[in-house]
Amino acid sequence: MGLLSDPNRRRALISLITRLNAPICLVCYLVGVTWFMGLAFEPFTLRTYMSENAMGSTMVEERFPAGERALVTGREFAAHKKKVGGMPVDWLVKTMQARGLEVFTQRFSRTLPFPDENKERYMVKGTNVYGILRAPRAPRTEALVLSAPCSPGDNNNQAVGLLLGLAQYFRSQVYWAKDIIFLVNEHDLIGMQAWLEGYHHTNTTGMDWSPLQGRGGSIQAALSLELSSDVVTSLDLVLEGLNGQLPNLDLVNLFYAFCQKIGVLCTIQGKLQRNDWDSVSGYSHAAQTMILMVMKQASGRPWGDHGLFLRYHIEAATIKGINSFRPYKTDVTTVGRLLEGMYRKLNNLLERLHQSYFFYLMPSLSHFVSIGYYMPAFGLLAVILLLRALDLWVQLGAPPPRAEDGTVEIVPSGPGFLSVFTPLVISHLTGAALYVLPIRLQGTVVEHFPVSETEAVVLMAIAIYTAGLALPHNTHRLVAGEGTEQEWKVLKLVAILYLAVLLGCTALINFSLGFILALTLVPMAAFITPHVSKVLSAVTMVFLSPACTLLFCVFFFQELQESPVTFHEAWVLYLSVISQGILDHALYGSLVYPLVALLVYPCWLLFWNILFWK
């Protein structure tokens, strides 16, 4: 405290920080990136462990025997689905009732803001079917959910068959202390959203659905099952939910523990676990797995039906069966026993899962990185903005320079309010246009150009984004003519503090998104001034802009998934990601698109304005 309270020492410290500002910022950036990449190294990770006492042991005897019967039921479901051209509601109701469940249906409809290009649908209508197995030895105040989406074509028929097989088997057991809800939802995420809104009596997305006639207790946990083959080689665990939410780590630990007990090959991000942590290839494998998780979490979209449960504080995950060329094979009976074991342990819960981590990254299923380990990497990037803001503050508060004869040079008066306020307003108006106009003007674009509604929305967004580059960097001339040196410094100080708060708040909600934005925006914000080379700096800023960052992420994501693409294929994927981001916001409330359009892009435009300040 004496260092800060003594004026002389304080001035010496500030002088040292401002004199070495650029080297310190560079070191912080390099250390932050190195810290993050080092998180995948085994000595810097923690081994997973069960925190919840009620699930601390896997000593239950799994006896599910009806794997072959479940496959037969799946084939019957596929035949009826093909016959009716969609969800076989009547057959499902009769089949669930025959298994002793209380069966109910829910109709729903949703008009999309623009057609879903992947599935070519504009109006979505469907029916959810669910059966409730009432707990025989409890007051029925809590429930568990097992869901299987009714996917088009031949996808996921085996999952529905296994769900019905488990329902029949669970009905014959007497130890259930929680209601178990078996749900078959139509149209994937849209159907799941309708069912969850109906179950919790909320309507946050404007969807039309019929009220639920049957309801269980408060849902404690949920699993979504995806199987599209009679035999699977491995089970992949999907965790990433809406807006980067993750389930409690104990749910992951439970899945991994039963996979180890039963002998099922399990993966995360589609990648097997390796034990050669000390080798270069082993570290590279762990780093790729962790970065894949970061990129999926940063997208903000739910990567499975489980992703919508997390909004209601329900711990959920998706178990996806993968049939690849691996020699290891697992039959449906074994998968059923794994699910039986997990539900028996979840049945023992006396309270919601809360003792383990909610914020983590996973380089493998047996190791995790806690928030206390990965947040310093972001903090080292964020401190760069504070150092640059301190440097600007000192420069603005410095006394006017003296001429050689000792007289004080005349400096123009302080920065005008309008010269700083105008770029702020116009940049945010551009962001508001990017958020509102693509959907509002899609009809006009379709009338005048030979494009579909989806293409109109995406191209309109790109056009507004590109047009914004020409607007703000001359706005200060409308008010005050030529800008002064003090004015751009004040504007940059405001922009840097704005960016620091924005990235900090984003990282608290979705660390992965905040970290990716910090990687690209922090170096640009720290070193951009009107006195650097305009052409080179403009090209660099465009490459570090949010739109180009998304394009690079598409390329990198495909490389990490070992499915590289050409530039043309990447561009098509890029346009699809933009349309899907806008659609996810309209359908499920994803925050990534409004965050980028209303806050990140306008903040980037402020630095673009500073570059062209004259």
C-alpha positions as semicolon CSV with decimal commas, in nm:
position;residue;x (nm);y (nm);z (nm)
1;M;0,000;0,000;0,000
2;G;0,289;0,234;0,066
3;L;0,394;0,202;-0,297
4;L;0,057;0,337;-0,416
5;S;0,004;0,597;-0,142
6;D;0,344;0,763;-0,190
7;P;0,304;1,009;-0,484
8;N;0,668;0,979;-0,591
9;R;0,665;0,599;-0,593
10;R;0,328;0,595;-0,767
11;R;0,459;0,825;-1,041
12;A;0,770;0,607;-1,079
13;L;0,558;0,292;-1,111
14;I;0,326;0,451;-1,367
15;S;0,626;0,581;-1,560
16;L;0,778;0,231;-1,568
17;I;0,451;0,072;-1,683
18;T;0,395;0,327;-1,958
19;R;0,756;0,309;-2,077
20;L;0,750;-0,072;-2,101
21;N;0,383;-0,092;-2,201
22;A;0,428;-0,256;-2,542
23;P;0,678;-0,524;-2,426
24;I;0,463;-0,610;-2,124
25;C;0,154;-0,643;-2,344
26;L;0,339;-0,870;-2,587
27;V;0,464;-1,091;-2,304
28;C;0,113;-1,113;-2,153
29;Y;-0,032;-1,222;-2,487
30;L;0,230;-1,490;-2,545
31;V;0,207;-1,619;-2,187
32;G;-0,174;-1,626;-2,207
33;V;-0,175;-1,832;-2,527
34;T;0,098;-2,062;-2,393
35;W;-0,091;-2,106;-2,067
36;F;-0,406;-2,209;-2,254
37;M;-0,225;-2,456;-2,480
38;G;-0,048;-2,603;-2,177
39;L;-0,382;-2,692;-2,018
40;A;-0,399;-3,005;-2,234
41;F;-0,072;-3,136;-2,083
42;E;-0,147;-3,413;-1,831
43;P;0,042;-3,267;-1,529
44;F;-0,170;-2,950;-1,555
45;T;-0,505;-3,133;-1,555
46;L;-0,705;-3,304;-1,282
47;R;-0,828;-3,662;-1,288
48;T;-1,204;-3,694;-1,284
49;Y;-1,361;-3,813;-0,961
50;M;-1,714;-3,857;-0,830
51;S;-1,816;-3,581;-0,591
52;E;-2,174;-3,692;-0,523
53;N;-2,181;-3,958;-0,250
54;A;-2,504;-4,111;-0,378
55;M;-2,331;-4,196;-0,705
56;G;-1,990;-4,276;-0,564
57;S;-1,997;-4,645;-0,649
58;T;-2,101;-4,836;-0,959
59;M;-2,187;-5,148;-0,755
60;V;-2,525;-5,214;-0,910
61;E;-2,612;-5,526;-1,103
62;E;-2,729;-5,449;-1,455
63;R;-2,961;-5,718;-1,588
64;F;-3,121;-5,569;-1,898
65;P;-3,158;-5,869;-2,135
66;A;-3,374;-5,748;-2,422
67;G;-3,130;-5,599;-2,671
68;E;-3,246;-5,815;-2,962
69;R;-3,609;-5,747;-2,881
70;A;-3,531;-5,374;-2,876
71;L;-3,386;-5,401;-3,227
72;V;-3,703;-5,576;-3,347
73;T;-3,910;-5,297;-3,193
74;G;-3,686;-5,044;-3,368
75;R;-3,754;-5,212;-3,703
76;E;-4,127;-5,203;-3,636
77;F;-4,098;-4,834;-3,553
78;A;-3,907;-4,772;-3,878
79;A;-4,173;-4,956;-4,082
80;H;-4,459;-4,756;-3,930
81;K;-4,262;-4,432;-3,966
82;K;-4,210;-4,502;-4,334
83;K;-4,575;-4,595;-4,376
84;V;-4,715;-4,271;-4,230
85;G;-4,430;-4,054;-4,361
86;G;-4,332;-3,918;-4,023
87;M;-4,392;-3,980;-3,655
88;P;-4,611;-4,293;-3,604
89;V;-4,805;-4,140;-3,316
90;D;-5,081;-4,399;-3,287
91;W;-4,837;-4,691;-3,293
92;L;-4,617;-4,529;-3,030
93;V;-4,913;-4,458;-2,801
94;K;-5,034;-4,820;-2,822
95;T;-4,682;-4,960;-2,775
96;M;-4,613;-4,746;-2,468
97;Q;-4,952;-4,829;-2,318
98;A;-4,881;-5,198;-2,371
99;R;-4,569;-5,151;-2,158
100;G;-4,767;-5,013;-1,868
101;L;-4,689;-4,643;-1,907
102;E;-4,918;-4,342;-1,871
103;V;-4,903;-4,212;-2,227
104;F;-4,970;-3,858;-2,346
105;T;-4,915;-3,658;-2,664
106;Q;-4,838;-3,295;-2,736
107;R;-4,897;-3,118;-3,065
108;F;-4,683;-2,819;-3,161
109;S;-4,618;-2,590;-3,456
110;R;-4,358;-2,327;-3,532
111;T;-4,324;-2,084;-3,819
112;L;-3,957;-2,024;-3,887
113;P;-3,839;-1,667;-3,956
114;F;-3,692;-1,803;-4,279
115;P;-3,670;-2,156;-4,423
116;D;-3,425;-2,400;-4,269
117;E;-3,199;-2,463;-4,568
118;N;-3,063;-2,795;-4,438
119;K;-3,409;-2,952;-4,399
120;E;-3,605;-2,728;-4,639
121;R;-3,886;-2,642;-4,402
122;Y;-4,063;-2,316;-4,326
123;M;-4,359;-2,432;-4,118
124;V;-4,285;-2,708;-3,868
125;K;-4,572;-2,915;-3,728
126;G;-4,534;-3,226;-3,519
127;T;-4,634;-3,435;-3,222
128;N;-4,436;-3,545;-2,918
129;V;-4,523;-3,875;-2,751
130;Y;-4,416;-3,947;-2,396
131;G;-4,493;-4,211;-2,137
132;I;-4,451;-4,176;-1,759
133;L;-4,345;-4,463;-1,537
134;R;-4,471;-4,363;-1,194
135;A;-4,240;-4,425;-0,899
136;P;-4,391;-4,706;-0,688
137;R;-4,208;-4,620;-0,365
138;A;-4,196;-4,238;-0,353
139;P;-4,428;-3,934;-0,343
140;R;-4,358;-3,869;-0,715
141;T;-4,205;-3,526;-0,669
142;E;-3,896;-3,591;-0,883
143;A;-3,838;-3,736;-1,227
144;L;-3,574;-3,851;-1,475
145;V;-3,604;-3,828;-1,854
146;L;-3,484;-4,061;-2,129
147;S;-3,546;-3,919;-2,477
148;A;-3,487;-4,030;-2,834
149;P;-3,557;-3,796;-3,126
150;C;-3,766;-3,924;-3,415
151;S;-3,522;-3,836;-3,692
152;P;-3,603;-3,846;-4,065
153;G;-3,513;-4,149;-4,276
154;D;-3,347;-4,445;-4,109
155;N;-3,174;-4,240;-3,842
156;N;-3,226;-4,319;-3,473
157;N;-3,474;-4,603;-3,516
158;Q;-3,261;-4,827;-3,293
159;A;-3,262;-4,560;-3,020
160;V;-3,642;-4,556;-3,012
161;G;-3,647;-4,935;-3,000
162;L;-3,402;-4,938;-2,708
163;L;-3,603;-4,668;-2,528
164;L;-3,918;-4,881;-2,553
165;G;-3,724;-5,191;-2,444
166;L;-3,592;-5,009;-2,137
167;A;-3,942;-4,884;-2,058
168;Q;-4,073;-5,240;-2,054
169;Y;-3,784;-5,361;-1,840
170;F;-3,799;-5,068;-1,595
171;R;-4,174;-5,131;-1,550
172;S;-4,097;-5,470;-1,397
173;Q;-3,862;-5,323;-1,131
174;V;-3,987;-5,195;-0,795
175;Y;-3,692;-4,989;-0,670
176;W;-3,764;-4,664;-0,858
177;A;-3,789;-4,360;-0,630
178;K;-3,839;-4,111;-0,914
179;D;-4,079;-4,092;-1,207
180;I;-3,912;-4,190;-1,534
181;I;-4,035;-4,015;-1,847
182;F;-3,975;-4,183;-2,184
183;L;-3,999;-3,916;-2,454
184;V;-3,996;-3,951;-2,832
185;N;-3,981;-3,599;-2,976
186;E;-4,040;-3,506;-3,338
187;H;-3,833;-3,253;-3,535
188;D;-3,539;-3,284;-3,296
189;L;-3,465;-2,959;-3,110
190;I;-3,792;-2,788;-3,207
191;G;-3,998;-3,071;-3,062
192;M;-3,782;-3,083;-2,750
193;Q;-3,821;-2,707;-2,703
194;A;-4,200;-2,738;-2,728
195;W;-4,209;-3,022;-2,473
196;L;-3,984;-2,843;-2,224
197;E;-4,186;-2,523;-2,250
198;G;-4,508;-2,716;-2,198
199;Y;-4,365;-2,910;-1,904
200;H;-4,245;-2,594;-1,727
201;H;-4,540;-2,372;-1,831
202;T;-4,320;-2,117;-2,009
203;N;-4,319;-1,977;-2,359
204;T;-3,996;-1,792;-2,434
205;T;-3,977;-1,847;-2,810
206;G;-4,331;-1,780;-2,934
207;M;-4,396;-2,142;-3,028
208;D;-4,751;-2,281;-3,044
209;W;-4,802;-2,601;-2,846
210;S;-5,083;-2,779;-2,672
211;P;-5,068;-2,802;-2,290
212;L;-4,935;-3,125;-2,144
213;Q;-5,207;-3,350;-2,002
214;G;-4,966;-3,556;-1,794
215;R;-4,675;-3,440;-1,585
216;G;-4,421;-3,598;-1,353
217;G;-4,214;-3,448;-1,076
218;S;-3,934;-3,193;-1,097
219;I;-3,682;-3,324;-1,352
220;Q;-3,344;-3,396;-1,192
221;A;-3,147;-3,528;-1,490
222;A;-3,198;-3,631;-1,852
223;L;-3,022;-3,834;-2,120
224;S;-3,085;-3,817;-2,493
225;L;-3,005;-4,129;-2,694
226;E;-2,893;-4,139;-3,057
227;L;-2,836;-4,480;-3,218
228;S;-2,852;-4,550;-3,589
229;S;-2,695;-4,895;-3,609
230;D;-2,757;-5,241;-3,464
231;V;-2,394;-5,255;-3,355
232;V;-2,182;-4,966;-3,228
233;T;-1,807;-4,946;-3,191
234;S;-1,804;-4,665;-2,935
235;L;-2,031;-4,430;-2,744
236;D;-1,964;-4,058;-2,777
237;L;-2,068;-3,821;-2,500
238;V;-2,198;-3,481;-2,617
239;L;-2,200;-3,210;-2,350
240;E;-2,223;-2,865;-2,511
241;G;-2,560;-2,699;-2,463
242;L;-2,734;-2,372;-2,540
243;N;-2,510;-2,065;-2,493
244;G;-2,216;-2,279;-2,390
245;Q;-2,379;-2,432;-2,082
246;L;-2,239;-2,763;-1,958
247;P;-2,390;-3,029;-1,729
248;N;-2,251;-3,100;-1,386
249;L;-1,925;-3,292;-1,417
250;D;-2,060;-3,576;-1,202
251;L;-2,291;-3,676;-1,490
252;V;-1,983;-3,713;-1,712
253;N;-1,804;-3,908;-1,439
254;L;-2,102;-4,142;-1,406
255;F;-2,101;-4,219;-1,779
256;Y;-1,727;-4,279;-1,783
257;A;-1,740;-4,500;-1,472
258;F;-2,003;-4,732;-1,621
259;C;-1,822;-4,746;-1,955
260;Q;-1,513;-4,861;-1,768
261;K;-1,711;-5,114;-1,564
262;I;-1,905;-5,268;-1,854
263;G;-1,617;-5,247;-2,100
264;V;-1,769;-5,007;-2,353
265;L;-1,537;-4,797;-2,568
266;C;-1,619;-4,432;-2,497
267;T;-1,513;-4,110;-2,666
268;I;-1,557;-3,736;-2,633
269;Q;-1,557;-3,507;-2,937
270;G;-1,540;-3,833;-3,134
271;K;-1,182;-3,895;-3,015
272;L;-1,056;-4,192;-2,817
273;Q;-0,857;-4,145;-2,501
274;R;-0,482;-4,204;-2,515
275;N;-0,244;-4,287;-2,233
276;D;0,082;-4,158;-2,387
277;W;0,048;-3,812;-2,234
278;D;0,422;-3,758;-2,225
279;S;0,461;-3,797;-2,603
280;V;0,413;-3,522;-2,861
281;S;0,138;-3,713;-3,039
282;G;-0,042;-3,778;-2,709
283;Y;-0,034;-3,410;-2,613
284;S;-0,147;-3,310;-2,965
285;H;-0,441;-3,549;-2,939
286;A;-0,548;-3,406;-2,602
287;A;-0,507;-3,048;-2,726
288;Q;-0,722;-3,119;-3,033
289;T;-0,995;-3,269;-2,815
290;M;-0,993;-2,969;-2,583
291;I;-0,994;-2,715;-2,866
292;L;-1,286;-2,895;-3,033
293;M;-1,479;-2,858;-2,709
294;V;-1,387;-2,489;-2,693
295;M;-1,509;-2,427;-3,048
296;K;-1,834;-2,615;-2,995
297;Q;-1,900;-2,431;-2,672
298;A;-1,821;-2,096;-2,834
299;S;-2,082;-2,155;-3,106
300;G;-2,355;-2,119;-2,844
301;R;-2,578;-2,372;-3,017
302;P;-2,712;-2,691;-2,853
303;W;-2,524;-2,989;-3,001
304;G;-2,797;-3,232;-2,903
305;D;-3,145;-3,244;-2,757
306;H;-2,990;-3,233;-2,410
307;G;-2,870;-2,878;-2,472
308;L;-3,215;-2,730;-2,410
309;F;-3,257;-2,902;-2,071
310;L;-2,964;-2,705;-1,931
311;R;-3,161;-2,381;-1,958
312;Y;-3,396;-2,521;-1,691
313;H;-3,108;-2,624;-1,461
314;I;-3,155;-2,990;-1,553
315;E;-2,830;-3,184;-1,587
316;A;-2,838;-3,354;-1,925
317;A;-2,616;-3,505;-2,192
318;T;-2,649;-3,686;-2,525
319;I;-2,511;-4,037;-2,572
320;K;-2,441;-4,101;-2,938
321;G;-2,362;-4,445;-3,079
322;I;-2,085;-4,446;-3,340
323;N;-2,037;-4,731;-3,588
324;S;-1,691;-4,696;-3,741
325;F;-1,421;-4,929;-3,871
326;R;-1,281;-5,001;-3,525
327;P;-1,259;-5,375;-3,448
328;Y;-1,424;-5,326;-3,108
329;K;-1,799;-5,396;-3,118
330;T;-2,076;-5,332;-2,865
331;D;-2,427;-5,473;-2,898
332;V;-2,749;-5,298;-2,800
333;T;-2,792;-5,516;-2,491
334;T;-2,467;-5,376;-2,348
335;V;-2,578;-5,020;-2,424
336;G;-2,906;-5,093;-2,246
337;R;-2,720;-5,222;-1,940
338;L;-2,509;-4,907;-1,933
339;L;-2,822;-4,689;-1,938
340;E;-2,984;-4,909;-1,673
341;G;-2,684;-4,863;-1,444
342;M;-2,679;-4,486;-1,495
343;Y;-3,050;-4,449;-1,420
344;R;-3,026;-4,667;-1,111
345;K;-2,752;-4,440;-0,975
346;L;-2,943;-4,124;-1,068
347;N;-3,243;-4,278;-0,896
348;N;-3,043;-4,271;-0,569
349;L;-2,994;-3,894;-0,576
350;L;-3,128;-3,714;-0,270
351;E;-3,073;-3,369;-0,424
352;R;-2,977;-3,214;-0,754
353;L;-2,624;-3,264;-0,882
354;H;-2,432;-2,969;-0,746
355;Q;-2,114;-3,081;-0,571
356;S;-1,892;-3,108;-0,879
357;Y;-1,793;-2,853;-1,144
358;F;-2,020;-2,668;-1,385
359;F;-1,734;-2,484;-1,561
360;Y;-1,465;-2,705;-1,710
361;L;-1,286;-2,817;-2,025
362;M;-1,209;-3,180;-2,107
363;P;-0,900;-3,299;-2,298
364;S;-1,029;-3,655;-2,233
365;L;-1,301;-3,830;-2,037
366;S;-1,061;-3,913;-1,755
367;H;-0,913;-3,563;-1,713
368;F;-1,061;-3,215;-1,688
369;V;-0,947;-2,855;-1,655
370;S;-1,131;-2,654;-1,392
371;I;-1,225;-2,287;-1,416
372;G;-0,946;-2,196;-1,175
373;Y;-0,690;-2,327;-1,424
374;Y;-0,820;-2,185;-1,752
375;M;-0,941;-1,841;-1,639
376;P;-0,585;-1,702;-1,588
377;A;-0,524;-1,753;-1,961
378;F;-0,811;-1,516;-2,035
379;G;-0,703;-1,281;-1,757
380;L;-0,358;-1,239;-1,914
381;L;-0,523;-1,131;-2,240
382;A;-0,767;-0,898;-2,065
383;V;-0,492;-0,724;-1,864
384;I;-0,344;-0,604;-2,195
385;L;-0,649;-0,384;-2,244
386;L;-0,614;-0,238;-1,895
387;L;-0,244;-0,164;-1,954
388;R;-0,320;0,015;-2,281
389;A;-0,602;0,208;-2,114
390;L;-0,360;0,318;-1,838
391;D;-0,109;0,432;-2,098
392;L;-0,373;0,639;-2,280
393;W;-0,497;0,785;-1,954
394;V;-0,144;0,899;-1,864
395;Q;-0,095;1,051;-2,210
396;L;-0,423;1,244;-2,187
397;G;-0,333;1,375;-1,842
398;A;0,023;1,477;-1,932
399;P;0,103;1,855;-1,928
400;P;0,135;2,031;-2,269
401;P;0,480;2,007;-2,428
402;R;0,723;2,297;-2,408
403;A;0,899;2,458;-2,701
404;E;1,281;2,494;-2,719
405;D;1,264;2,852;-2,593
406;G;1,072;2,742;-2,285
407;T;0,731;2,867;-2,389
408;V;0,434;2,635;-2,366
409;E;0,296;2,522;-2,699
410;I;-0,067;2,605;-2,760
411;V;-0,275;2,289;-2,762
412;P;-0,632;2,288;-2,885
413;S;-0,901;2,268;-2,620
414;G;-1,017;1,930;-2,487
415;P;-1,191;1,680;-2,709
416;G;-1,538;1,772;-2,829
417;F;-1,822;1,560;-2,694
418;L;-1,988;1,516;-3,033
419;S;-1,666;1,411;-3,206
420;V;-1,638;1,113;-2,970
421;F;-2,010;1,046;-2,920
422;T;-2,098;1,039;-3,291
423;P;-1,882;0,734;-3,383
424;L;-2,025;0,550;-3,084
425;V;-2,383;0,613;-3,195
426;I;-2,330;0,537;-3,565
427;S;-2,134;0,219;-3,492
428;H;-2,413;0,087;-3,273
429;L;-2,679;0,188;-3,526
430;T;-2,488;-0,018;-3,782
431;G;-2,490;-0,311;-3,540
432;A;-2,864;-0,267;-3,482
433;A;-2,919;-0,274;-3,859
434;L;-2,714;-0,595;-3,881
435;Y;-2,934;-0,750;-3,614
436;V;-3,276;-0,636;-3,740
437;L;-3,270;-0,585;-4,117
438;P;-3,163;-0,926;-4,261
439;I;-3,487;-1,094;-4,150
440;R;-3,709;-0,788;-4,199
441;L;-3,595;-0,725;-4,557
442;Q;-3,572;-1,083;-4,682
443;G;-3,897;-1,048;-4,877
444;T;-3,774;-0,737;-5,058
445;V;-3,445;-0,905;-5,150
446;V;-3,625;-1,214;-5,284
447;E;-3,847;-0,996;-5,503
448;H;-3,553;-0,821;-5,669
449;F;-3,289;-1,095;-5,682
450;P;-3,303;-1,463;-5,783
451;V;-3,222;-1,602;-5,437
452;S;-3,407;-1,804;-5,174
453;E;-3,521;-1,660;-4,840
454;T;-3,230;-1,818;-4,655
455;E;-2,978;-1,686;-4,906
456;A;-3,143;-1,344;-4,885
457;V;-3,100;-1,331;-4,506
458;V;-2,735;-1,440;-4,517
459;L;-2,638;-1,215;-4,808
460;M;-2,818;-0,921;-4,648
461;A;-2,622;-0,974;-4,326
462;I;-2,294;-0,988;-4,518
463;A;-2,387;-0,676;-4,716
464;I;-2,470;-0,474;-4,403
465;Y;-2,154;-0,598;-4,233
466;T;-1,942;-0,493;-4,532
467;A;-2,121;-0,159;-4,577
468;G;-2,049;-0,077;-4,215
469;L;-1,678;-0,056;-4,299
470;A;-1,744;0,254;-4,507
471;L;-1,966;0,440;-4,262
472;P;-1,807;0,516;-3,925
473;H;-1,449;0,616;-4,005
474;N;-1,560;0,953;-4,143
475;T;-1,843;1,031;-3,905
476;H;-1,641;1,273;-3,692
477;R;-1,606;1,502;-3,993
478;L;-1,981;1,561;-3,993
479;V;-1,952;1,747;-3,667
480;A;-1,606;1,881;-3,602
481;G;-1,411;1,871;-3,926
482;E;-1,061;1,730;-3,880
483;G;-1,013;1,523;-3,566
484;T;-0,751;1,614;-3,308
485;E;-0,489;1,395;-3,142
486;Q;-0,671;1,409;-2,811
487;E;-1,005;1,309;-2,964
488;W;-0,887;0,978;-3,109
489;K;-0,708;0,897;-2,784
490;V;-1,025;0,958;-2,585
491;L;-1,222;0,748;-2,834
492;K;-0,968;0,466;-2,812
493;L;-0,971;0,482;-2,432
494;V;-1,351;0,446;-2,436
495;A;-1,332;0,164;-2,693
496;I;-1,066;-0,029;-2,497
497;L;-1,260;-0,007;-2,171
498;Y;-1,578;-0,103;-2,359
499;L;-1,403;-0,407;-2,508
500;A;-1,256;-0,509;-2,171
501;V;-1,598;-0,507;-2,004
502;L;-1,757;-0,685;-2,303
503;L;-1,501;-0,964;-2,312
504;G;-1,505;-1,003;-1,935
505;C;-1,883;-1,043;-1,922
506;T;-1,878;-1,281;-2,220
507;A;-1,609;-1,500;-2,062
508;L;-1,811;-1,529;-1,740
509;I;-2,109;-1,663;-1,937
510;N;-1,926;-1,853;-2,210
511;F;-1,551;-1,875;-2,154
512;S;-1,477;-2,029;-2,493
513;L;-1,648;-1,751;-2,687
514;G;-1,482;-1,482;-2,476
515;F;-1,138;-1,641;-2,519
516;I;-1,167;-1,676;-2,898
517;L;-1,280;-1,314;-2,930
518;A;-0,998;-1,202;-2,703
519;L;-0,739;-1,388;-2,914
520;T;-0,829;-1,182;-3,219
521;L;-0,960;-0,851;-3,085
522;V;-0,708;-0,777;-2,806
523;P;-0,394;-0,743;-3,023
524;M;-0,586;-0,534;-3,275
525;A;-0,727;-0,307;-3,004
526;A;-0,394;-0,269;-2,826
527;F;-0,178;-0,148;-3,112
528;I;-0,407;0,028;-3,360
529;T;-0,350;0,404;-3,401
530;P;-0,403;0,657;-3,682
531;H;-0,024;0,678;-3,732
532;V;0,037;0,321;-3,855
533;S;0,040;0,205;-4,216
534;K;-0,320;0,233;-4,335
535;V;-0,322;-0,045;-4,596
536;L;-0,138;-0,308;-4,392
537;S;-0,330;-0,225;-4,074
538;A;-0,665;-0,227;-4,257
539;V;-0,594;-0,573;-4,402
540;T;-0,488;-0,698;-4,059
541;M;-0,798;-0,558;-3,894
542;V;-1,024;-0,721;-4,152
543;F;-0,854;-1,057;-4,092
544;L;-0,905;-1,010;-3,716
545;S;-1,268;-0,901;-3,751
546;P;-1,551;-1,119;-3,613
547;A;-1,660;-1,233;-3,961
548;C;-1,314;-1,354;-4,066
549;T;-1,264;-1,513;-3,724
550;L;-1,574;-1,721;-3,789
551;L;-1,443;-1,825;-4,132
552;F;-1,109;-1,933;-3,985
553;C;-1,294;-2,128;-3,713
554;V;-1,489;-2,318;-3,980
555;F;-1,164;-2,418;-4,150
556;F;-0,996;-2,511;-3,822
557;F;-1,296;-2,705;-3,693
558;Q;-1,303;-2,923;-4,004
559;E;-0,930;-2,986;-3,974
560;L;-0,963;-3,093;-3,612
561;Q;-1,244;-3,329;-3,705
562;E;-1,013;-3,482;-3,965
563;S;-1,243;-3,384;-4,250
564;P;-1,058;-3,103;-4,430
565;V;-1,247;-2,896;-4,685
566;T;-1,161;-2,683;-4,986
567;F;-1,214;-2,308;-4,982
568;H;-1,542;-2,342;-5,175
569;E;-1,673;-2,605;-4,932
570;A;-1,562;-2,392;-4,639
571;W;-1,745;-2,092;-4,784
572;V;-2,068;-2,293;-4,818
573;L;-2,027;-2,412;-4,458
574;Y;-1,957;-2,055;-4,353
575;L;-2,283;-1,930;-4,504
576;S;-2,467;-2,222;-4,343
577;V;-2,317;-2,138;-4,002
578;I;-2,435;-1,776;-4,033
579;S;-2,791;-1,880;-4,122
580;Q;-2,793;-2,141;-3,845
581;G;-2,673;-1,885;-3,590
582;I;-2,956;-1,646;-3,680
583;L;-3,205;-1,934;-3,674
584;D;-3,081;-2,063;-3,336
585;H;-3,134;-1,717;-3,190
586;A;-3,490;-1,698;-3,321
587;L;-3,587;-2,055;-3,227
588;Y;-3,403;-2,128;-2,902
589;G;-3,269;-1,797;-2,773
590;S;-2,900;-1,840;-2,856
591;L;-2,715;-1,523;-2,758
592;V;-2,417;-1,543;-2,995
593;Y;-2,572;-1,364;-3,293
594;P;-2,713;-1,066;-3,096
595;L;-2,389;-1,042;-2,898
596;V;-2,179;-1,018;-3,214
597;A;-2,421;-0,791;-3,402
598;L;-2,512;-0,548;-3,124
599;L;-2,190;-0,533;-2,923
600;V;-1,881;-0,700;-3,070
601;Y;-1,914;-0,564;-3,426
602;P;-1,985;-0,202;-3,315
603;C;-1,686;-0,220;-3,080
604;W;-1,467;-0,339;-3,367
605;L;-1,599;-0,049;-3,580
606;L;-1,475;0,197;-3,319
607;F;-1,118;0,076;-3,371
608;W;-1,175;0,086;-3,747
609;N;-1,277;0,447;-3,700
610;I;-0,957;0,518;-3,506
611;L;-0,741;0,370;-3,781
612;F;-0,879;0,617;-4,038
613;W;-0,884;0,917;-3,805
614;K;-0,746;1,228;-3,969
